[in-house]
C-alpha cells in the first residue's frame, strides 16, 4: 500500500511540474528553487500571432484588414521602449515607465523566483545562492543571446510605500550586479525595476512570502 501511494505521489508531482512548464507566455511561473533548465523553459518565447501584441497606449479601433499593420506598429513601439530602458538606473524609472514595463511583460514569458534576502536588506541570503546560480546559468544559455531581461523586485505589503519601493529597487540591483559580476552578463541587457508592494502576487495575504520575489521577464518577442 505504501509503495502504491509513493508512486501515486511521484506521478502527481511530475504531472504538476510538467504542466507548469507549458503555460503560455504572459503567465508567471512561480517555483521554489527551480533548476536552470526549468528557468530556461519558462523564459523561452512562445510563438504567437501578431494580433496578440499589445501597444503601450490605447488607440482607436482599426478595421480588421489593418490589424496586422497595427500589431506591427505596436511591436515596434514596444521594442523602442525596451531599448530606451537599457543602462537606465533603477531609480530613474518613472511611475508611468514602470507601468509600461508591466504592460509589456504581460505578454512575455516570465518566472517568479522567491530569492531570499537578509532581513530588511538588499543582501542576498546565503541560502539563496544556489537559486542565483541557477538563474545565472539559465540567462547565460546561448539561446538567449541578445535578449533583454527585466529583473523586477517586489516586496510584501508590510511597511510604507516609499520604504518598500526603495527596498525592491535595491534588491533588483543586487540581483543584476550578481549576474553581471559572476556570469559576465551584459548589463545593458538587464533592466532593473522596483515595484515595492504595488503588485502583490497574493493580495489576500499581503504578508505572504510569495509576495517577496524577483520576477524575471524575457522582453524578446521571438
Residue pairs with C-beta under 8 A, 6 or more apart in sequence:
17 38
20 29
20 31
21 29
21 38
21 41
21 42
23 29
24 46
25 45
25 46
25 48
25 107
25 108
25 109
26 106
26 107
26 108
26 109
26 110
28 110
28 111
28 112
28 201
28 215
29 42
29 110
29 111
29 112
30 111
30 112
30 114
30 201
30 210
30 213
31 38
31 42
31 111
31 112
31 113
32 114
33 130
33 131
33 134
34 42
34 111
34 113
34 131
34 134
35 134
36 134
36 135
36 137
36 138
36 141
37 138
39 111
39 113
39 134
39 135
39 138
39 139
39 216
40 138
40 141
40 143
40 144
42 109
42 110
42 111
43 109
43 110
43 111
43 138
43 139
43 144
43 149
43 216
43 218
44 109
44 143
44 218
45 108
45 109
45 218
45 220
45 221
45 222
46 109
47 222
48 107
49 71
50 67
50 68
50 71
50 72
50 75
51 67
51 68
51 71
52 71
52 107
53 71
53 72
53 74
53 75
53 78
53 107
53 221
54 74
54 78
54 103
54 104
54 106
54 107
55 70
55 73
55 74
55 77
55 78
56 74
56 77
56 78
56 81
56 100
56 103
56 104
57 77
59 70
62 69
62 70
75 221
78 104
78 221
79 221
81 100
81 104
82 104
82 148
82 191
82 219
83 148
85 93
85 97
85 101
85 148
85 150
85 191
86 148
86 188
86 189
86 191
87 187
87 188
88 191
90 169
90 172
90 173
90 192
90 193
90 194
91 166
91 169
91 194
93 101
93 193
98 193
98 194
98 195
101 150
101 152
101 191
101 193
102 195
102 199
104 219
105 150
105 152
105 215
105 217
105 219
108 217
108 218
108 219
108 220
108 221
109 217
109 218
110 215
110 216
110 217
110 218
111 215
111 216
112 201
112 210
112 213
112 214
112 215
112 216
113 131
113 135
113 213
113 214
113 215
113 216
114 209
114 210
114 212
114 213
115 124
115 128
115 131
115 132
115 171
115 175
115 213
115 214
116 124
116 125
116 127
116 128
116 131
117 123
117 124
117 125
117 128
117 171
117 174
117 212
118 124
118 125
120 167
122 167
122 170
122 171
122 173
122 174
123 174
124 132
124 174
124 175
124 178
132 175
132 178
132 179
133 182
135 175
135 179
135 216
136 178
136 179
136 182
136 183
136 185
137 183
138 144
139 149
139 179
139 183
139 185
139 216
140 183
140 185
144 218
144 220
146 189
146 220
147 189
147 218
147 219
147 220
148 189
148 190
148 191
148 218
148 219
148 220
149 189
149 190
149 191
149 216
149 217
149 218
149 219
150 191
150 192
150 193
150 215
150 216
150 217
150 219
151 172
151 175
151 176
151 190
151 191
151 192
151 193
151 214
151 215
151 216
152 172
152 192
152 193
152 194
152 195
152 214
152 215
152 216
152 217
153 167
153 168
153 169
153 170
153 171
153 172
153 175
153 192
153 193
153 194
153 195
153 214
154 168
154 195
154 196
154 197
154 199
154 200
154 201
154 211
154 212
154 213
154 214
154 215
155 164
155 167
155 168
155 196
155 197
155 211
155 212
156 197
156 200
156 206
156 207
156 208
156 209
156 211
156 212
157 197
157 200
157 206
157 207
157 211
158 197
158 206
158 207
159 167
159 197
161 196
161 197
161 198
164 196
164 197
165 194
165 195
165 196
165 198
166 194
166 196
167 194
167 196
168 194
168 195
168 196
168 197
169 192
169 193
169 194
170 194
171 194
171 214
172 192
172 193
172 194
172 214
173 192
175 192
175 214
176 187
176 190
176 192
179 185
179 190
180 186
180 187
180 190
191 219
197 206
197 211
200 206
200 211
201 208
201 210
201 211
201 213
202 208
202 210
202 211
205 211
